[in-house]
Amino acid sequence: MLETGIGLFGMLRNCPETLALTLFSFAAIWFLGGLVMFHSYLIAVNQTAYENFRYRYQSSPNPYDKGIISNIKEVLFAPLPPSRVDFRAEMMIPRWNMEDDHIRV
């Protein structure tokens, strides 16, 4: 396999960008996996990232913590409140003064 260049090392010799893409992919997966784990922890303890960063509930218990299962249910399965945006409302178009539209020299 080494003589014909069809093995792993032959592929890396013929296409060196494959190694760079593989390393970048592993780095991205580790980074995203870490973010998923951190935010899963935040959901489980019912905290925001800012509260966790500032050690908001280090000396006192978190008043919003309802237990891991209840916290997950609250975040993932709670109904969303209705939108306060009226998408059917008429858009207000400003009327420009005719004098403002002319270029003055």
MODELLER restraints for C-alpha pairs under 7 A, 6 or more apart:
rsr = mdl.restraints
at = mdl.atoms
rsr.add(forms.Gaussian(group=physical.xy_distance, feature=features.Distance(at['CA:1:A'], at['CA:7:A']), mean=5.29, stdev=0.5))
rsr.add(forms.Gaussian(group=physical.xy_distance, feature=features.Distance(at['CA:2:A'], at['CA:10:A']), mean=6.25, stdev=0.5))
rsr.add(forms.Gaussian(group=physical.xy_distance, feature=features.Distance(at['CA:5:A'], at['CA:11:A']), mean=6.49, stdev=0.5))
rsr.add(forms.Gaussian(group=physical.xy_distance, feature=features.Distance(at['CA:12:A'], at['CA:18:A']), mean=6.64, stdev=0.5))
rsr.add(forms.Gaussian(group=physical.xy_distance, feature=features.Distance(at['CA:12:A'], at['CA:19:A']), mean=6.75, stdev=0.5))
rsr.add(forms.Gaussian(group=physical.xy_distance, feature=features.Distance(at['CA:42:A'], at['CA:48:A']), mean=6.44, stdev=0.5))
rsr.add(forms.Gaussian(group=physical.xy_distance, feature=features.Distance(at['CA:43:A'], at['CA:71:A']), mean=6.45, stdev=0.5))
rsr.add(forms.Gaussian(group=physical.xy_distance, feature=features.Distance(at['CA:43:A'], at['CA:72:A']), mean=6.18, stdev=0.5))
rsr.add(forms.Gaussian(group=physical.xy_distance, feature=features.Distance(at['CA:44:A'], at['CA:68:A']), mean=4.81, stdev=0.5))
rsr.add(forms.Gaussian(group=physical.xy_distance, feature=features.Distance(at['CA:44:A'], at['CA:71:A']), mean=5.79, stdev=0.5))
rsr.add(forms.Gaussian(group=physical.xy_distance, feature=features.Distance(at['CA:44:A'], at['CA:72:A']), mean=6.09, stdev=0.5))
rsr.add(forms.Gaussian(group=physical.xy_distance, feature=features.Distance(at['CA:45:A'], at['CA:65:A']), mean=5.90, stdev=0.5))
rsr.add(forms.Gaussian(group=physical.xy_distance, feature=features.Distance(at['CA:45:A'], at['CA:68:A']), mean=6.43, stdev=0.5))
rsr.add(forms.Gaussian(group=physical.xy_distance, feature=features.Distance(at['CA:45:A'], at['CA:71:A']), mean=6.92, stdev=0.5))
rsr.add(forms.Gaussian(group=physical.xy_distance, feature=features.Distance(at['CA:46:A'], at['CA:64:A']), mean=6.44, stdev=0.5))
rsr.add(forms.Gaussian(group=physical.xy_distance, feature=features.Distance(at['CA:46:A'], at['CA:65:A']), mean=5.48, stdev=0.5))
rsr.add(forms.Gaussian(group=physical.xy_distance, feature=features.Distance(at['CA:46:A'], at['CA:71:A']), mean=5.83, stdev=0.5))
rsr.add(forms.Gaussian(group=physical.xy_distance, feature=features.Distance(at['CA:65:A'], at['CA:71:A']), mean=6.85, stdev=0.5))
